[in-house]
Amino acid sequence: MLIKPAYKLTIGRKVIDTTDEPKASIVTDLRVSLDLDTPADSFSFQLGNVGTFKPQREDDVKIELGYADNGGFTDVMTATVETLEPNLTTTHVAGFSGADALLRTFVEQTYESKTAGAIVRDLADRAGLEVATAEDGITFPAYVVDGRRSAYLHMQELAELCGFDLYIKPDGQLVFEKFLNGKTVHVFEFAKHVVSLDVARTPPLAGLVEAWGESPAGSQGENSWAWVTTDFSGSRGSAGSGALLLRERPALRTREAAATAANAILTNIKRRTLRGNVVTIGRPQIKLGDAIRLRQLADDSLNTLFQVRSVTHRITKLKGFTTTVGFRAINT
């Protein structure tokens, strides 16, 4: 059966829908990039300079991808136009997801006796973002948000310490939560779904992680969080064994917080030892927060479950619709 890639772009009040006539689109190259390790998801497309449609900076954008003859569209991104680069025949249009607002938000605030999730919710509110999920994570006697770093970078640090993922859903809402086994598992079977596959195996950066704070709150009570100590034993946590990696973070003011951070950092190190990219025909259903399962590969150790770390959708008139999924190990 012939399948026809299609998309629906809503830009401001203009809608470009290629359901009926895919070849008639004025868009020649459309790319959507979602990535847990990149501050803001992005989109870009080349727009032919025909007709009267002229996108403007700060236009709201909704991107839906799918197939004209098979199941309709799936939402993949809500974003805002950031740059316009016109030339004689085309205009390059690019923009970012709601994480861009977090990168532009700077706050001076000290949070006392708050969970990481509560801090994330407050920062998201200040940036004008809705929150879909913000799990509690570590409870901090105090956490200082300073204006030298954006709200996004503070959220990213909280995610690292708690072992959480931080990303924006296709509807523009923020997610701050621990990854388990994926909200949805997508199967990639050799000779059926896999166009190409690249895998990298690397040794772990360390086998033992020690996380340190800088206050005596772990041994002298939470009210002592503002003190500086020379005895770090009360705010030290460790995980694993072997080659040592030290992480000192002022926010880790209790032994429990330091232990949680040490385990989270070690888990991240272990999962990065096996990672890769798989290319398949366009699958707009794959999202951040999901997992993939590889099957029927010659290397049986790869026939297992992996976390989706990045998703790149691309539609061109020459090569059609492809999806590239960046993944890494879950079970280590």
C-alpha positions, 0 to 999 in steps of 0.5 A: 500500500502506498503511504503519503507523508503529510503534515499540518502547520498552524502558523498564527492564523494560517493553516498549511494542510497537505492531506489532499495534495502533498506535492502542492505544499510550499514547504520543501524541507520540514524538520522537528528536533526534540532532545532531552539533552538540548535546552530547547526543542526546535523546528525549521522549514524552508518556505517557498516565496509564493502567494501572500503568506508571510510568517512573522516572528513570535507567531505561534506554531503548531506542528502535526505530522502523519500520513494522508492515507493512513490515520491522520495527524499526530501532534509533535510540537507547539512552538513560536517563530524565532527567526526568518531568513528570506532569500530570492526564492525561499524563506527559512523559518525556525523557532523553539518550544516553550523551553525557550521561555525558561531560558529567557526567565531569570529569578532571584529567590531562596526556597526554604523547605521545598521539594524540587517539584515545587520549585520547578512548578513555581519557576514554570509559572514565572515563565508562563508555562503550564506544568503537566507533571512535576514529581516531588524529588528531593526536599531541600532545606534551602535552594537558592535560585540566582539570576546568573543562571536561567530558570531552565538551568536551575531546573536542569540542575534539579533534574540531575540531582533527583535523577529526573527528566525535564522536557516539554510535551507536544502540547507545550506543557512541562514534565519533570519526572523520573523515567521508568520504562516509558509511557509507550514502547515502540517496537523496531524490528530488523528488516521491517522498521529499521532503515539504519542503526548506529550503536556506541558502547563506551566505558563508564566515567566512574564506578563510585560517585560521592556527592557532597553538600556544604552545610552541617544540616545533615548532623545539626538539623535543618535550621543550620542549612545556612552554616558552612562546615568543615566536616562534610560527613553529615552531607555526603552520599555515595553510590557504587564502587570503583573509580571515584567521581566527586560532585559538590553541590551547595544545595545538597545540605542533607545526607538524604539529598546527597545519597539521592543525588549520588545514586541519580548521577551513577545511574546516568553514568551507567546508562550512557555506556550504551547509546545509539541512533536508529532511523525509521520511516516517519513515526510521529507517535514517538515522543520524549518520555517513551521507550523503544524495543529493538528486535531480531538484531544479530547482536542479541544484547541489543534486542531489549528496551531503551529510553528515547533520548531524542527524536528528529522528524524530517519531511522533504519532497526528495526523501519523504518522511523519516524519524531518527530516534536517539536512545540509551540503555535503561537496564545496566 
